[in-house]
Amino acid sequence: MPELKLFGENHFTVSEQGQLKNRLSRWAALTDAQVPEFDKDLLPKGKDVLGWLDEQTSQIEFFVTIVFSR
């Protein structure tokens, strides 16, 4: 999972900290654990970062392969 230390300069409430962990888990699964890059000056608050992560992950294309065996 991407390092939580990246977000140390942003303020997250206790609730937002849990949301951040969930969103970073989703990010890691969709991006093969790449570290998200964002401008901390444009996203000063925890809720701003959470919204940005939601927006970015919703734009990631992914494919699911289903294999059936007999």
GIKAZI-V559691 format. One record per residue. N is the residue number from 1. SS is DSSP state (alpha for helix, beta for strand, coil for the rest). Layout:
n=<N	N>
ss=<SS	SS>
This chain:
n=<1	2	3	4	5	6	7	8	9	10	11	12	13	14	15	16	17	18	19	20	21	22	23	24	25	26	27	28	29	30	31	32	33	34	35	36	37	38	39	40	41	42	43	44	45	46	47	48	49	50	51	52	53	54	55	56	57	58	59	60	61	62	63	64	65	66	67	68	69	70>
ss=<coil	coil	coil	alpha	alpha	alpha	alpha	coil	coil	coil	beta	coil	coil	alpha	alpha	alpha	alpha	alpha	alpha	alpha	alpha	alpha	alpha	alpha	alpha	alpha	alpha	alpha	alpha	alpha	alpha	coil	coil	coil	coil	coil	coil	coil	coil	coil	coil	coil	coil	coil	beta	alpha	alpha	alpha	alpha	alpha	alpha	alpha	alpha	alpha	alpha	alpha	alpha	alpha	coil	coil	coil	coil	coil	coil	coil	coil	coil	coil	coil	coil>
